Amino acid sequence: MPRIGLLYPGHSAEDDYPALETRLRGRVDPPWELPLVHTSVGEDAHRVDALLDLGSRSRLAEGARTLLAEHGPDAVMWACTSGSFVFGWDGAHRQVRDLEQLTGRPCSSTSLAFVDACRSLGARRVSVVASYPEDVARAFVDFLAGDRIEVTALHSNDIVTAAEVGILGQDDVVRLVRGADLSGEPDAVLVPDTAMHTLQWLGDLEDAVGTTVLTANQVTVWKGLDLLDAVVPVDGLGRLFANQEDRT
C-alpha cells in the first residue's frame, strides 16, 4: 500500500489527513497511508522571515529523520505551501532535492504539487484565493510564474497565523473561496494553505465557484501518490482526482 509520509509544520489542519484515511477506508484499494510528523515552528506568522525559518533545512531534516525512523514512508511530502514558495522557484526545488538526499525517497512539496496538479489538468490560467497577507500571497504568484502559470486574479485575506486559519469552518472556507475573482475565466481556483481544512468540502468548494478548485491539502495527497504512480479516481476529492479517469 502507498505510504505517503507528511512533514507538517505545527498544529492547525493536520487532522484533515487522518480524517481522509478514515473516509476512504474500504473505498480505495490498496488503501493509502498518510503518516504525519510535525516539524518545529519558531514563530507562527505568515511573514516572509518567519516562513523562511519554518522551511529551513535544519527543521525539515529533523522532521524527516523522525518520519523515516517511525513510519518508513515510500515517499515524502513537505506539507506546507508558504514554507516552500517563499524560497522561490529554484529554492523550492533545492529544498526538495535536500529532502531526497536525506531520505532516499521521492519527495516533493505542496507548492510544487500545485504546479504539477495544474499541469495534470491543463490549467494554465488560475485565480488565487489566499489566506495570507498580500506580500506573502504575491510571493506565491511569483512562484507560479516559474512554470508560466498566469494568475488572472489574486484575493488575499490577511490572516496572519496558521492557527487562525486552522479554526475556519466549512461556511468560512466556502465563503472565502466564493470570493475568488472569476472575471478572467480561469481554468482553476487555487487555495494555497495547508493550515486550512478543505479535504471534506472539496465538492462544496467547486460547486461554490462552478470550476476546478485546487487546495493545499488536496494537492499534497495527490502529489504524494503521484510520486509512486499510485493516483486513482476517487469521488469527493474534486476534479483533480476525478480527472484520473482520463489518465488510467
CORJOGI-V248399 format. One record per helix or strand of 2 or more residues. SS is the DSSP state (hx for helix, st for strand). FROM is the first residue (numbers start at 1). LEN is the number of residues. If there is no record, write none. Layout:
{{SS FROM LEN} {SS FROM LEN}}
This chain:
{{st 3 7} {hx 15 10} {st 36 4} {hx 48 7} {hx 57 15} {st 75 4} {hx 82 4} {hx 88 16} {st 106 4} {hx 110 12} {st 125 6} {hx 134 12} {st 150 7} {hx 162 5} {hx 170 9} {st 188 4} {hx 202 8} {st 212 4} {hx 216 12} {hx 238 9}}
